[in-house]
Amino acid sequence: MNTVESKHPRAVAVMGAGIVGAATALALAAEGHAVTVIDRGDVGAGTSFGNAGGIVTGAVTPTATPGVIRSLPSYFLDSNGAAVLRPAYAFQVLPWLFRFIAASRPARVATIAAALHPLVSNAMRAHQDLARLSNALDRIQPVGWLKVYGSDAAFSKTALERELMTRHGVNFSALRAGEIADLEPNLSKEAYTRGLFQPESGFVNYPMGLVQAYFKGALERRAQFAQEDVQDIRPIGDGGVSVRTQQTVRRFDSVVIAAGAWSKQFASQLGDRVSLDTERGYHISWGSTDGPLLSRPVSFPEKDCVLSPMHDGISLASGDELAGLTAAPDFRRIRALVPFVHSVLPGTRLQTVQREWMGHRPSTPDSLPVIARSPRCSNVFYAFGHGHLGLTLSAITAQLIAGMVGGHAAPFDLAPYRIDRF
Ligand SMILES: Cc1cc2nc3c(=O)[nH]c(=O)nc-3n(C[C@H](O)[C@H](O)[C@H](O)COP(=O)(O)OP(=O)(O)OC[C@H]3O[C@@H](n4cnc5c(N)ncnc54)[C@H](O)[C@@H]3O)c2cc1C
């Protein structure tokens, strides 16, 4: 990124200090804007704290694909299935679910993949730009993204994913068992027969550390932090935008809403309707291991889980739970995967569970984020809805938002990410 100091520096509030907000604050501060980050919690302590660490540059396949409708009954009935819907939340999530099903039609999947492609293919470059600005290059490891499959039948179900990656020029290879063993010798050979490997993907073994590094990079460029709970955001007569928190009201030239799964209410206050819900996800992490067990995150799609070698031990990430923002976590499904983890990393010491955690993925039904200017309030910008790809897409989102605030031409068509598509 050429960080050109803006000719028209603005006072910009960034609401949310997750990976999307912190990256956006850095990209804006680097262009000379006077940035205030507002978050009610600690920097990076939301959903961005506990993800699997993948910067997945080949993730052009949306979550909803043809056939998803057939798996819907299992959302209700199979408490150990890939996704689960809590009955008490069913009525509330229904409109989102209808859109999710509509997004799974073949023609829509093709359109969504084409819209994901410019984002994911620029994801690593954008992270490297921001990491360079914040002395965080060593936090991003270029180790690729590995998926393994327990049978040829399971691998054959990846035909659509392979076809979409091929169509969009993603560099990937289909691996045989011996090639997987070369990449990850500690993984039980019983765990796989085939694999998919994207060598250009990256890995962050301390996701909260990356948020903090981007945030620090913004502070070094005169950004400010207010730890306050935002109540409402409104346009004001002079073209500015007011942000009211529990403590105070401030005026800004522009506001970026990057509050992850909590963003919808602020868009609604401004009259912008959006289909945003949360796919809750979990992790369990083990503190003690016998040295480095894995060199990169390994995804097991049949079990809907990822094992990642984090800075503080091995982490198991899993779960797609539709239960809203306020229901208590239910760790039963992820705990049920623990014997599987012992079986794929045999002979290792994973006895000490150091943390069980739940986060709220901010998910749109079409798997595309909202990266847009508000049609109703031209000085409000939206940067949320990154679902399963928030770490991956945070830096490119930040650069696109900084471009919009600074009035630069977009590097590619941003229409697929507008808020009024719902
Ligand atoms: C188990 C799991 C594994 C994942 N693995 C990956 C992966 O490997 N790769 C990948 O790319 N993505 C992954 N993700 C997705 C990714 O973690 C999320 O998409 C991303 O963290 C969302 O970032 P965010 O900044 O939008 O939201 P958040 O990190 O949730 O930040 C939003 C912030 O807004 C603040 N906020 C909300 N309301 C208010 C208010 N009223 N006032 C003030 N502040 C407010 C919150 O306190 C929070 O800090 C995973 C997610 C999960 C759950």
The ligand as an SDF file (V2000), in Angstrom:
LIG
                    3D

 53 58  0  0  0  0  0  0  0  0999 V2000
  -13.7490  -20.4310   16.3760 C   0  0  0  0  0  0  0  0  0  0  0  0
  -13.4540  -19.4000   15.3220 C   0  0  0  0  0  0  0  0  0  0  0  0
  -12.4330  -19.6240   14.3940 C   0  0  0  0  0  0  0  0  0  0  0  0
  -12.1590  -18.6760   13.4060 C   0  0  0  0  0  0  0  0  0  0  0  0
  -11.1070  -18.8740   12.5500 N   0  0  0  0  0  0  0  0  0  0  0  0
  -10.8140  -17.9350   11.6130 C   0  0  0  0  0  0  0  0  0  0  0  0
   -9.6870  -18.0910   10.7630 C   0  0  0  0  0  0  0  0  0  0  0  0
   -8.9090  -19.0450   10.8540 O   0  0  0  0  0  0  0  0  0  0  0  0
   -9.4650  -17.1460    9.8100 N   0  0  0  0  0  0  0  0  0  0  0  0
  -10.2760  -16.0500    9.6640 C   0  0  0  0  0  0  0  0  0  0  0  0
  -10.0480  -15.2510    8.7670 O   0  0  0  0  0  0  0  0  0  0  0  0
  -11.3330  -15.8520   10.4980 N   0  0  0  0  0  0  0  0  0  0  0  0
  -11.6210  -16.7600   11.4630 C   0  0  0  0  0  0  0  0  0  0  0  0
  -12.6830  -16.5700   12.3030 N   0  0  0  0  0  0  0  0  0  0  0  0
  -13.5240  -15.3900   12.1320 C   0  0  0  0  0  0  0  0  0  0  0  0
  -12.9180  -14.1260   12.7510 C   0  0  0  0  0  0  0  0  0  0  0  0
  -12.3980  -14.3990   14.0350 O   0  0  0  0  0  0  0  0  0  0  0  0
  -13.9740  -13.0110   12.8350 C   0  0  0  0  0  0  0  0  0  0  0  0
  -14.5930  -12.8360   11.5870 O   0  0  0  0  0  0  0  0  0  0  0  0
  -13.3140  -11.7040   13.2460 C   0  0  0  0  0  0  0  0  0  0  0  0
  -12.6490  -11.8400   14.4770 O   0  0  0  0  0  0  0  0  0  0  0  0
  -14.3280  -10.5670   13.3510 C   0  0  0  0  0  0  0  0  0  0  0  0
  -13.5860   -9.4210   13.6900 O   0  0  0  0  0  0  0  0  0  0  0  0
  -14.3150   -8.0530   14.0230 P   0  0  0  0  0  0  0  0  0  0  0  0
  -13.2470   -7.0520   14.2830 O   0  0  0  0  0  0  0  0  0  0  0  0
  -15.3290   -7.7510   12.9640 O   0  0  0  0  0  0  0  0  0  0  0  0
  -15.1710   -8.3740   15.3540 O   0  0  0  0  0  0  0  0  0  0  0  0
  -14.7220   -8.4870   16.8790 P   0  0  0  0  0  0  0  0  0  0  0  0
  -13.3670   -9.0310   17.0410 O   0  0  0  0  0  0  0  0  0  0  0  0
  -15.8250   -9.1860   17.5880 O   0  0  0  0  0  0  0  0  0  0  0  0
  -14.6620   -6.9650   17.3480 O   0  0  0  0  0  0  0  0  0  0  0  0
  -15.8400   -6.1890   17.4910 C   0  0  0  0  0  0  0  0  0  0  0  0
  -15.5880   -5.1980   18.6210 C   0  0  0  0  0  0  0  0  0  0  0  0
  -16.7070   -4.3030   18.7040 O   0  0  0  0  0  0  0  0  0  0  0  0
  -16.8630   -3.9800   20.0700 C   0  0  0  0  0  0  0  0  0  0  0  0
  -18.2100   -3.4680   20.3180 N   0  0  0  0  0  0  0  0  0  0  0  0
  -19.3720   -4.0980   20.0610 C   0  0  0  0  0  0  0  0  0  0  0  0
  -20.4040   -3.3170   20.4610 N   0  0  0  0  0  0  0  0  0  0  0  0
  -19.8740   -2.2030   20.9960 C   0  0  0  0  0  0  0  0  0  0  0  0
  -20.4440   -1.0170   21.5830 C   0  0  0  0  0  0  0  0  0  0  0  0
  -21.7680   -0.8360   21.7080 N   0  0  0  0  0  0  0  0  0  0  0  0
  -19.5890   -0.0300   22.0000 N   0  0  0  0  0  0  0  0  0  0  0  0
  -18.2420   -0.1880   21.8990 C   0  0  0  0  0  0  0  0  0  0  0  0
  -17.6650   -1.2900   21.3500 N   0  0  0  0  0  0  0  0  0  0  0  0
  -18.4760   -2.2620   20.8930 C   0  0  0  0  0  0  0  0  0  0  0  0
  -16.5970   -5.3000   20.7900 C   0  0  0  0  0  0  0  0  0  0  0  0
  -16.2470   -5.0530   22.1650 O   0  0  0  0  0  0  0  0  0  0  0  0
  -15.4550   -5.8830   19.9770 C   0  0  0  0  0  0  0  0  0  0  0  0
  -14.1910   -5.5930   20.5340 O   0  0  0  0  0  0  0  0  0  0  0  0
  -12.9560  -17.4910   13.3200 C   0  0  0  0  0  0  0  0  0  0  0  0
  -13.9690  -17.2710   14.2530 C   0  0  0  0  0  0  0  0  0  0  0  0
  -14.2210  -18.2060   15.2520 C   0  0  0  0  0  0  0  0  0  0  0  0
  -15.2860  -17.9090   16.2580 C   0  0  0  0  0  0  0  0  0  0  0  0
  1  2  1  0
  2  3  1  0
  2 52  2  0
  3  4  2  0
  4  5  1  0
  4 50  1  0
  5  6  2  0
  6  7  1  0
  6 13  1  0
  7  8  2  0
  7  9  1  0
  9 10  1  0
 10 11  2  0
 10 12  1  0
 12 13  2  0
 13 14  1  0
 14 15  1  0
 14 50  1  0
 15 16  1  0
 16 17  1  0
 16 18  1  0
 18 19  1  0
 18 20  1  0
 20 21  1  0
 20 22  1  0
 22 23  1  0
 23 24  1  0
 24 25  2  0
 24 26  1  0
 24 27  1  0
 27 28  1  0
 28 29  2  0
 28 30  1  0
 28 31  1  0
 31 32  1  0
 32 33  1  0
 33 34  1  0
 33 48  1  0
 34 35  1  0
 35 36  1  0
 35 46  1  0
 36 37  1  0
 36 45  1  0
 37 38  2  0
 38 39  1  0
 39 40  1  0
 39 45  2  0
 40 41  1  0
 40 42  2  0
 42 43  1  0
 43 44  2  0
 44 45  1  0
 46 47  1  0
 46 48  1  0
 48 49  1  0
 50 51  2  0
 51 52  1  0
 52 53  1  0
M  END
$$$$
